[in-house]
Structure formats: C-alpha cells, structure tokens
Amino acid sequence: MTRRPVTSVDVARLAGVSQSAVSRAFSPEASISPAMRARVLEAAATLNYRPSRIPAIMLSGRSLMIGVIVGGLSNPFYASALEQVAVSLQASGFQVLLVHVDDALTLDAALNQLASYRVDAVITALAIGTRDTAEALSALNIPAICFNSRFVGRNISTITSNNRQSGAMAAKIMRECGVRFPVWLAGPARNAASRERRHGFFDALTDHALIDHALIDHALTSDTPSPHPILELQGNDTYESGFNAMRDLLDRNFRPDGLFCSNDLMACGAMDALRDHGGLACPKDVIVIGYDNIPQGAWHAYDLTTFDQRTEKLVDAAMDILNDAFRPGAKALSRKIVVAAALVVRRSTAKAPPQVR
C-alpha cells in the first residue's frame, strides 16, 4: 500500500503550531520567531517533509521552471548543449522541465505539451519549423529562445552560429588545398543552419568555379574530368546517412577530392565510406570538413577539421536574454544573436595549411 505524502498539516501537528506557521518557516522573508522556525524545521526533518512549490507558483504566477525542448540526442552536439543549458539554468536558480520530441529538427510537436505546463520560458536547440508555429509560440506569451532558427517574432529570440561565413571559409580551405571536385553533404531540407552553410559554401565557390549541372552529369558519366563541378548529396544528420550517401556516390564511379559536411556525424560516416568502399585516404585523396566539433571528430580514425559552434557562448547568450526578459518591467524580447564559429584545423585538411584571416 502506498503511503500518503507528508503534508504541512502533519508538520504543524507534530511541531504544535498552526499550518500558516509552517508556511512562514519555509519562506525566508516571512515573519516568524527563530525558535518557532527551528521547531518547525525539526518536525519537518523528522517527517522527511518537503514543501510543495505549487502554492508559491499560484500566488506569484511564476514557476521558475524553464521548458527545455530536446530531440536528436543521438548527435553528441545536442547532448553537450543540453548539459550546458541545464547547468547554467540551475546555477541561476531555475528548474528544468525536459520535453522530448521525436522530430529532431522542429519543436512544432512540443507546443501542445508546453501549453499544458506553467513554464516561465522555453529554450530549445531545435528550430521553429513554420511561421504558424512561431505565431503559436508567441501566443504562449513567454520568452522562447531557439538555436539556429530562422524565425523570430514577439517573445521569440534566436541564437545562431555564423553558418554562411563558415561555409565560405570551408570553400576557401578547399581552394587552398587545390580541390577540383568539391562535394557538399547537406542535412535535412528543413534544417535552416544546413541551408545557410550550403549558401556560404556555394556562393564562395561560384566566385572561382562555374556551377553547371551539365558538368556534374559529365563528371559522373565520363572518364574525362570536368573543371569545378559542385555536387550536392543529401543526408539527415546521422552517421548512417553520411556513410550511405558517400557509398552511393562511389558506386557511381565518382571520386571527389573535397567534402564539406553539414555536421560531424555525417562527415565521420562519409570518411568511413571513402576508405571502405573507395579505397581513398584522407587527406591524401580527399579532404573533409565537418561542423560541430563533436568529440568523435577528434578521434585518430577521423582527425576531422571542423567548425566549433562554441556552445558555451551560445548558452551564455541565451542566459543573457533570459535574465533580461525577467527584469522588472521588461517588455517582450525578440533578438537575433550571431556567435562566430571557431575553425578547428586537424589532419583531414592537411594537404595544405589553410590561411585563416
């Protein structure tokens, strides 16, 4: 039989005080004599009583709970970001309410769940998928902070990596390494960060190469190499999708000499396919660049050049927005903050050392 939870009535009876005295004893600013507070706390310890926060929430209208929306935790980047967010929130006196969604890209699926809890704010590494979702999130009338989302609006702020500039830097490295057949391995189509990285990469290469789909088709069907085709492969941010996309490309007898991947997990998968199915060595035959700087990328088997999103900077920016939103008299915030990614150079681009300026 399940025991009934200990209540403030039980504590009051054991301590020989009123129930309101128990409430005051657990309120630091309440008026109560030191002797009575000590008697109440002693009784509470005897009964292993923990006060409920619900009455304080109902009185103040503030729970100090922050809804943290997660998905795609198979990617070490998201797991690391979640840990840093949780640590920062707890250090600032907030409680974390974790909400998991199956869709690793959008928080659309979490809206109904969010509406049923009295959270004071939402933080998510998942992007807002549609304008309708952004409007529905604004209607909750609480601060919402998203990472790498293209939508902003009333109460919605976004903190992004400088994805487009990083894509341009990846193109610069490939030019310096003498790459003739660059390949872009994209994340899911709805991934706004992946699209921005692609734009930066393609735009920078367009300045030095004619992007012509006929040339790409020629490279895939002819033994005579064509100058500067830029081939795009589709992945879904997983190791398996990177492996499969590269394996399928090699099966079509195309040999890339440069690969930029939307994230590190796909880059690791693609590197394994290059070795196992193409007999190609990195960086001797192919240089590879990833994004996120996950721990696996530094493993000896990959030694992957990548862009570090500097998660600590992203989280610091989120906490600044959150603290500003809770200042007395604060109005609804809508900010867009860009945090510069840091290039981490490793052996996968060692054909020629990139000149970073």
N, C-alpha and C positions, 0 to 999 in steps of 0.2 A: 504493500500500500504506500502510495506517495505521500510524503509528509507535507503538511500545509506550510507555505512560506512564512517565515517570521515577519511580523508587521510592527509598525510603530506602536500599536496598541499593546503588544506583548512587552515591548521595551518599557513603555510607560508604566505598565502594571508592576514589572519587576523593580523598576527604579523608584516607584512610589511617587510619580509626577504625572502631570497632565500630558496628553498627546501633543499639544501645542509646544510644550517644553521640549519634547523630543525633537520636533522640527527645528526649534530655535537652536538646540545644541549642535545640530549639523549644519547650521548656517553661520559662517564665520562672522558676519556683520550683525547678527541678531543680538538683542539684549537678553542676557542670561548670566546669572552669577557663576563664577568659576567653580564653586562647589557643586551646584546643580548640574553644570555641563559635565563635570568629572563623573558624577553619579550616573548620568545618562549614558556616557560613553562606556563606563564599566559594565552596565547592564547590556548594552549593545554587543560588547565583546563576548560576554558570557553566552549570549544567544546567537552569536555569529550573524548579527543583523547588518544588512547593507541598505542604506536609504535609497528609495526609488527617486529617480530624477524626473519622473513624469509630472508631479505637482509643480516643480520649478519650471518645467517646459510650458505647462499650461498657463502659469502666471506671467512668464516673461515673453512667451511666444517664440523663444529661441532655444533650440536643442543643442547647439554647438556640435551637431553631427554634420559631417560632410559626406555626401554621397560620392564614392569613387567608383567609376564605371570601368570595368575591365573586360577584356576579350583578347584572344590570340596570345595567351600566356605561354604557348609553346615557343614563342620568339623571346629569347633572353633579354632583348631590349625592353620589352614591355614589363617583364618581371622585375628588372632592375628599376625601371621608372616607378612602378607601383611601390616597391620597397622605399624608395627615397621620398615619395609623396607621403606615405603613411608615417614615416619617421618625422618628417617636417610638420605634419599636421598635429601629431601627438605632442611634439615639443612646443607647439603654440597653444596647447590646451584644448584642441578639438578632438572629437571622436570620429572614427572612420566607420562608415556604413558601406560595405563592399557589395556591389551589384555586378553580377557576371552576365554577359550577353554572348550568344553563340556567334553573332556576326562580329568578326574581328576588325571590321572597318568602321561601322557606324554605331551610334548609340540610339538609333531610332527605336530599337526593340526595348530599350530600358525605360522609355518615357512613362508608360503606364505604371511601372513599378515605382518610379521616382515620385509620381503624383500621389501615391498612397502612403508615402513616408514624409514625416515633417523634417526634412533635411534643410540646413541653412544655406547650402551651396552644393554645386556639383563640380567635380574635377574629373576629366577623362582624357586618356591618351587616344581615344577613338574619335574619328572625325564625324561631324554632323553631315549626314548624307544628303539631305534635301532642304530646300528653303522652307517647306511646310514644317519639317522637324525643327528648324531654327525658330520659327514663329511659335510653335507649341512649347518649346523650351523657354522662350522669352515669357510666355504666358504664365509659367510657374512662378515668376516674379522673385527669383532667387539668382544670385550670381552663378554663372556657368563658365568654366574655364576649360578650353579644349586645346589639345596639342595638334599642330599640323592640320588644322581645319580651314577650309576656305571661306566658311560662312561666319560672319559676325552679325550682331544685332543687339537690341536692347537687352541688357543683362548678360550678354554673351561676349566673351573675350577669347582670343586665340593666341597661342604662343607657337611660333614656327621656327624650324631650322631654316637657314638661308639656302633652301633647296636648289633654286635656279642657279645661284652663283656657284654652288658646289658642283652642279652638273657642268658648268662652263670650265671649272678647274679640272674636272676629270677629262674633258676634251683636250685641254692644254697639255696635260700629262701625256695623253696618247700621241699628240703631235710631236712632243719632245722625244718620245720613245720610237718615233718612226712608224707608227701604226698605219697600215693601209686599208685594212678591212675591219673597222670598228663595229661592235655589236652592242646593242642596248637590250638588257633583260629587264622588262617592266614588271611592276607589281600590278595588282588588280586595277581595272579601269576606273573604279570609283575612288581609288587612293589618290587624294589631291597632292600629297607630298611626292609620290612617284611621278605624277604628271609634271610637276614643276621641275624635278630633276631631269626628266626627259627633255623638257623645253630648253633648259640651260645647256644640256649636252648637245642636242641637235643644232641649236642656234649657233653655238660656238664652232661646231664642225662645219656648218654651212659657210662660214667665212673662209674656209680653207678647202672645202670639197663640195662638188656638185651632187646634191642628193637627188638621184634619179632612180626610180623603181625599176626601170628597164636595165640599168646597170646591175642592180641587185639580182634581178632574174638571170642576167647573163652570168654573173659570178656563180650562181647556183647550178647552172646547166652547162658551163663551158670550162675547159681546162685552161683557157686564157684568162688571167686575172684582169678584172676591171678596176680602174682607179677610184678609190674612196667611196665604195658603197657603204651605206649605214643600214645595217639590218636590225630589225626590231623583233625580239622574241617576247612571248607572253608568259608570265609566271603568276603565282598567287601568294608570294612572300614566304613560301616554305622551302625547306631544303629539297624536298622531293620534286617540286615544280622546277627548281633550277637545274637539278640533275636531268630531268626528263626533257626539258626544253633544249638543253645543250646536246644531249644524246640524239634527239631527233634531228637537230641541225647537222650533226656529224654524219648521221645516216644519209643525209642528202649530199654528202661529199663536199660540204663547205667547211673550210678551215679558217676560222677567224684568227686575227693576231692581236686583237684588243677587245676586252669585255668590260663594260660598266654595268653593274647590277644595282637595282633599286634598294636591295638590302643585303646584309652579310650572309644570311641563311641561304639565299638563292645563290650567292657567289660561291659559297662552300660546296653546294651541290653541283654547280656548273664546273668547278675546278676538278671535282672527282670524276665527272663525266669526261672532261677533256683528257684526263690521264687514262681512265679505264677503257673508254671507247674510241678515243682518237690517238692514243699514244703520244699526246702532246704534253710538253713540260712547261711549267710556269716558273719564271718569266721568259725562258729561252724561246719558246714558240708563241706564247700568248701572255700578254699582261692583263691582270684582272684588278678591278677596283670595286669595292663594296660601299656600304653605307650603314652606320650604326655603331661600329666598333664593339661588337659583342665579344665576350671572352674567347669563343671558339675561333674567331678570326685570327687571334694571335698564336694559335697552336702551330707547331712546327709544320704539320702537313699542309697548312694554308699560308701562314705568314702574310696575311692579306692587308694590302693597302686599303684604307677606308676613311670615311668621314665620321668623326665622333660628334654626335649631336650635343654633347656636354649636358647631360641630363641634369646635373646639379644646377646649372644656370637656368634651364627650363623650369625646374621646380622652384628655384628662388623667385623667378618672375611670377609664377603662379601664386606664391605666398604673398608677394607684394600686392598683387591685385586683390587677393582675398582680404588682407588686412585693411586695404583702402576701402573695400566695399563695406566693411563692418565699422568704419569710423562713424561717430555720431553725426547725423545729418547728411551722410553720404548719399549721393544720387546713383541711379543705375549706371553701371560702368559698361563700356564697350571699347575694348582696347585690342590692338594688334601689335604684338611684340615679336621682333625677329632676333634670334640668337645665332650668331655666326658659328657654323660647324668648324671643327679643327681637323685639318688633314693629318692623318697618321700614316706615315710612309713606311712600308715594310718591303719584304723581298719580292712580292708579287708584281711590282713595277720596277724591278731593279735593272731593266735594260739600260736605262739612262736615268740619272737622278733628276727628278723634277725641280725646276726653278720656281719656288714659291715666292711671289712678291705681293 
